[in-house]
Amino acid sequence: MEESPQLSFSSLQSGVRDAISKVLEVTLQDRKYDASSIEEWSDAICSQTLAALRSISGSFKYTVTCVLTQKTGGGFHTSSAACYEPSTDGCVVERWENQSILAIVVVFGCSL
């Protein structure tokens, strides 16, 4: 029996970016930075993004991280690293902002 070719995460990246952007927009669009709400918002962003990813493809294990920070004019730096198979796995980083919030969502997709 012939094995079917593995799906590549790179073929899904456009849809993944769209899904992340939609979740961020719905969750944060009319919000002003509020430190007491950050945990709730970041949990919602991660869980809704994960649900959207599963509907795009169940052929991957996903890791979703979300960073929310107040826009104050200061710098913000972050980095991520992973060891994965580039022919099947991948990563998407999506940045979103409004007047008072900067959001960065990182998704790693690793083929099952």
HUPEPE-V520569 format. One record per residue. N is the residue number from 1. RES is the residue in three letters. OMEGA is omega in whole degrees, 0 to 359 (* if undefined). NEAR is the number of other ideal C-beta (glycine too) atoms within 10 Angstrom. D_LAST is the distance of its C-alpha to the last C-alpha in whole Angstrom. Layout:
n:N res:RES omega:OMEGA near:NEAR d_last:D_LAST
n:N res:RES omega:OMEGA near:NEAR d_last:D_LAST
//
This chain:
n:1 res:MET omega:181 near:3 d_last:19
n:2 res:GLU omega:176 near:4 d_last:18
n:3 res:GLU omega:176 near:5 d_last:14
n:4 res:SER omega:181 near:6 d_last:13
n:5 res:PRO omega:179 near:7 d_last:12
n:6 res:GLN omega:176 near:13 d_last:9
n:7 res:LEU omega:179 near:15 d_last:10
n:8 res:SER omega:178 near:17 d_last:11
n:9 res:PHE omega:181 near:26 d_last:11
n:10 res:SER omega:178 near:15 d_last:15
n:11 res:SER omega:181 near:11 d_last:15
n:12 res:LEU omega:191 near:20 d_last:15
n:13 res:GLN omega:180 near:15 d_last:17
n:14 res:SER omega:178 near:10 d_last:20
n:15 res:GLY omega:178 near:15 d_last:19
n:16 res:VAL omega:178 near:24 d_last:17
n:17 res:ARG omega:179 near:15 d_last:21
n:18 res:ASP omega:180 near:13 d_last:23
n:19 res:ALA omega:179 near:23 d_last:21
n:20 res:ILE omega:181 near:26 d_last:21
n:21 res:SER omega:180 near:14 d_last:25
n:22 res:LYS omega:179 near:13 d_last:26
n:23 res:VAL omega:180 near:26 d_last:25
n:24 res:LEU omega:181 near:25 d_last:27
n:25 res:GLU omega:181 near:12 d_last:30
n:26 res:VAL omega:185 near:11 d_last:30
n:27 res:THR omega:191 near:19 d_last:30
n:28 res:LEU omega:193 near:20 d_last:32
n:29 res:GLN omega:183 near:10 d_last:34
n:30 res:ASP omega:184 near:6 d_last:37
n:31 res:ARG omega:168 near:14 d_last:37
n:32 res:LYS omega:182 near:11 d_last:39
n:33 res:TYR omega:178 near:18 d_last:38
n:34 res:ASP omega:185 near:12 d_last:38
n:35 res:ALA omega:182 near:8 d_last:37
n:36 res:SER omega:180 near:6 d_last:37
n:37 res:SER omega:187 near:13 d_last:35
n:38 res:ILE omega:181 near:16 d_last:32
n:39 res:GLU omega:179 near:10 d_last:30
n:40 res:GLU omega:181 near:11 d_last:30
n:41 res:TRP omega:182 near:19 d_last:29
n:42 res:SER omega:175 near:17 d_last:26
n:43 res:ASP omega:180 near:11 d_last:25
n:44 res:ALA omega:180 near:16 d_last:25
n:45 res:ILE omega:181 near:24 d_last:24
n:46 res:CYS omega:183 near:17 d_last:20
n:47 res:SER omega:179 near:13 d_last:20
n:48 res:GLN omega:176 near:18 d_last:21
n:49 res:THR omega:179 near:24 d_last:19
n:50 res:LEU omega:178 near:16 d_last:16
n:51 res:ALA omega:179 near:11 d_last:17
n:52 res:ALA omega:179 near:19 d_last:18
n:53 res:LEU omega:179 near:22 d_last:14
n:54 res:ARG omega:179 near:11 d_last:13
n:55 res:SER omega:176 near:10 d_last:15
n:56 res:ILE omega:178 near:15 d_last:14
n:57 res:SER omega:175 near:17 d_last:11
n:58 res:GLY omega:184 near:9 d_last:9
n:59 res:SER omega:183 near:14 d_last:6
n:60 res:PHE omega:164 near:22 d_last:5
n:61 res:LYS omega:182 near:10 d_last:6
n:62 res:TYR omega:169 near:18 d_last:10
n:63 res:THR omega:180 near:15 d_last:13
n:64 res:VAL omega:173 near:20 d_last:16
n:65 res:THR omega:181 near:16 d_last:20
n:66 res:CYS omega:175 near:23 d_last:23
n:67 res:VAL omega:175 near:15 d_last:26
n:68 res:LEU omega:179 near:22 d_last:30
n:69 res:THR omega:178 near:15 d_last:33
n:70 res:GLN omega:177 near:14 d_last:36
n:71 res:LYS omega:181 near:13 d_last:38
n:72 res:THR omega:183 near:10 d_last:41
n:73 res:GLY omega:177 near:4 d_last:41
n:74 res:GLY omega:179 near:7 d_last:40
n:75 res:GLY omega:175 near:5 d_last:37
n:76 res:PHE omega:181 near:11 d_last:34
n:77 res:HIS omega:176 near:4 d_last:31
n:78 res:THR omega:176 near:10 d_last:27
n:79 res:SER omega:177 near:5 d_last:25
n:80 res:SER omega:177 near:11 d_last:21
n:81 res:ALA omega:178 near:5 d_last:19
n:82 res:ALA omega:174 near:11 d_last:16
n:83 res:CYS omega:182 near:6 d_last:15
n:84 res:TYR omega:180 near:14 d_last:12
n:85 res:GLU omega:187 near:12 d_last:11
n:86 res:PRO omega:180 near:10 d_last:14
n:87 res:SER omega:181 near:11 d_last:13
n:88 res:THR omega:186 near:19 d_last:9
n:89 res:ASP omega:179 near:19 d_last:9
n:90 res:GLY omega:186 near:22 d_last:13
n:91 res:CYS omega:174 near:19 d_last:15
n:92 res:VAL omega:175 near:21 d_last:18
n:93 res:VAL omega:180 near:13 d_last:21
n:94 res:GLU omega:179 near:19 d_last:23
n:95 res:ARG omega:179 near:12 d_last:27
n:96 res:TRP omega:176 near:19 d_last:29
n:97 res:GLU omega:169 near:13 d_last:33
n:98 res:ASN omega:184 near:16 d_last:36
n:99 res:GLN omega:187 near:8 d_last:39
n:100 res:SER omega:185 near:13 d_last:38
n:101 res:ILE omega:169 near:20 d_last:35
n:102 res:LEU omega:180 near:16 d_last:32
n:103 res:ALA omega:174 near:21 d_last:28
n:104 res:ILE omega:178 near:18 d_last:26
n:105 res:VAL omega:178 near:25 d_last:22
n:106 res:VAL omega:177 near:18 d_last:19
n:107 res:VAL omega:170 near:27 d_last:15
n:108 res:PHE omega:176 near:18 d_last:13
n:109 res:GLY omega:180 near:26 d_last:9
n:110 res:CYS omega:184 near:17 d_last:6
n:111 res:SER omega:178 near:17 d_last:4
n:112 res:LEU omega:* near:10 d_last:0
//
